[in-house]
Amino acid sequence: MEQQKLTLWMIWGSMLMSLAVYGALPLLLAGETPNAETASSLAPILGLVALGLAVASVVLRRTLLDAPLAAGEIDPETPEGAQRIQVGFVVAWVLSEAVGIFGLVLWFLGRDTALLGGFLAASAVLLALHAPLASRQAKPASFEDLAAGRGKIG
């Protein structure tokens, strides 16, 4: 169980650090603007898609992880339960990471660091929202806890 938690934190931290790499790329690849007009026209579209991914990351984490844990459908002490927890987190993290990648795509198209920063910040906030906290991996202690509302996760 402890190994599983460490693995989740390592994956999460790696994804968060990749955002720092995306943010550093403009410093390494400075140059002329390829096509600022394309980037500015794609920004609202990718912004809407990113918003959809952000909502999907929250909904899917709650569907795949929070609700089944709260209902006692997942036992984090079993290998199968630990695997389901990992899948729930990784799905949320991948969707969150995609938001930052959209910012990187827009930067490559138009060299707009403000757009890149906005998308990276949104991605980092989503990753923080989906951090693998122990409280999000625990099963309710008893039926009484569930009935009293203490079994809810997240």
C-alpha positions in Angstrom: 0.0 0.0 0.0 2.8 2.4 0.9 4.6 1.5 -2.3 1.4 2.3 -4.3 1.2 5.7 -2.6 4.8 6.5 -3.4 4.3 5.4 -7.0 1.3 7.8 -7.3 3.2 10.7 -5.9 6.1 10.0 -8.3 3.9 9.9 -11.3 2.1 13.0 -10.2 5.3 14.9 -9.5 6.7 13.9 -12.8 3.7 15.3 -14.6 3.9 18.5 -12.6 7.6 18.9 -13.4 6.8 18.4 -17.1 4.9 21.6 -16.9 8.1 23.4 -15.8 9.9 21.9 -18.9 7.1 23.2 -21.1 7.5 26.6 -19.5 11.3 26.6 -20.0 11.1 25.8 -23.7 10.5 29.4 -24.8 13.8 30.3 -23.1 15.6 27.7 -25.1 13.8 28.1 -28.4 13.6 31.8 -28.7 13.2 33.0 -32.3 11.0 34.7 -34.7 7.2 34.4 -34.6 6.1 31.7 -37.0 2.4 32.7 -37.4 0.9 34.8 -34.6 -2.4 35.0 -36.5 -2.9 31.3 -36.5 -2.2 31.1 -32.7 -4.6 33.9 -31.9 -7.4 32.3 -33.9 -6.8 28.9 -32.4 -6.5 30.2 -28.8 -10.3 30.4 -28.1 -10.9 27.0 -29.7 -8.2 25.3 -27.7 -9.3 27.3 -24.6 -12.8 25.7 -24.9 -11.3 22.3 -25.5 -9.1 22.8 -22.4 -12.1 23.9 -20.4 -13.9 20.7 -21.4 -10.9 18.6 -20.4 -10.7 20.4 -17.1 -14.4 19.5 -16.4 -13.8 16.0 -17.7 -10.9 15.5 -15.3 -13.0 16.4 -12.3 -16.0 14.4 -13.4 -14.0 11.3 -14.3 -12.0 11.4 -11.1 -15.2 11.5 -9.1 -16.8 8.8 -11.3 -13.8 6.4 -11.4 -12.4 7.1 -7.9 -14.2 9.3 -5.4 -17.7 7.8 -5.7 -16.7 4.1 -5.8 -14.4 4.7 -2.8 -17.1 6.5 -0.8 -19.6 3.7 -1.7 -17.1 1.0 -0.5 -16.9 -0.5 -4.0 -13.1 -0.1 -4.1 -10.9 -1.6 -1.3 -7.6 0.3 -1.4 -6.0 -2.6 0.6 -6.3 -5.0 -2.3 -4.2 -5.1 -5.4 -7.3 -4.7 -7.6 -8.4 -1.7 -5.6 -5.0 -0.1 -5.7 -4.9 -0.5 -9.4 -8.4 1.1 -9.8 -7.2 4.0 -7.7 -4.1 4.4 -9.8 -6.2 4.4 -13.0 -8.6 7.0 -11.6 -5.7 9.3 -10.8 -3.8 8.8 -14.0 -6.9 9.5 -16.1 -7.4 12.8 -14.2 -3.7 13.7 -14.5 -3.5 13.1 -18.2 -6.5 15.3 -18.9 -5.0 18.0 -16.7 -1.7 17.7 -18.4 -3.3 18.1 -21.9 -4.4 21.6 -20.9 -0.7 22.6 -20.5 0.2 20.9 -23.8 -2.4 23.0 -25.6 -0.5 26.1 -24.3 2.7 24.7 -25.6 1.2 24.1 -29.0 -0.1 27.7 -29.1 3.4 28.9 -28.1 5.0 27.0 -31.0 2.4 28.6 -33.3 2.6 32.1 -32.2 5.3 32.5 -29.5 2.8 34.0 -27.1 4.3 33.4 -23.6 1.2 34.8 -21.9 -1.0 32.2 -23.5 1.5 29.5 -22.6 1.6 30.8 -19.0 -2.2 30.8 -18.7 -2.6 27.2 -20.0 0.4 26.0 -17.8 -1.1 27.7 -14.7 -4.5 26.1 -15.4 -2.9 22.7 -15.8 -0.9 23.1 -12.6 -4.0 24.1 -10.7 -5.8 21.0 -12.0 -2.9 18.7 -11.1 -2.9 20.2 -7.6 -6.6 19.6 -7.4 -6.0 16.0 -8.3 -3.0 15.4 -6.0 -2.9 11.8 -4.6 -3.7 12.8 -1.1 -4.2 10.0 1.4 -7.8 11.1 2.1 -8.6 10.5 -1.6 -7.3 6.9 -1.4 -9.0 5.8 1.9 -12.1 3.7 2.2 -14.7 4.7 4.7 -14.2 3.3 8.2 -17.7 1.9 8.5 -21.3 2.1 7.3 -22.0 4.6 10.1 -19.3 6.9 8.7 -21.0 6.7 5.3 -24.4 7.5 6.8 -22.9 10.4 8.7 -21.3 11.8 5.5 -17.8 11.2 6.8 -17.1 8.7 4.0 -17.0 11.2 1.2 -13.7 11.6 -0.6 -12.4 14.8 -2.2 
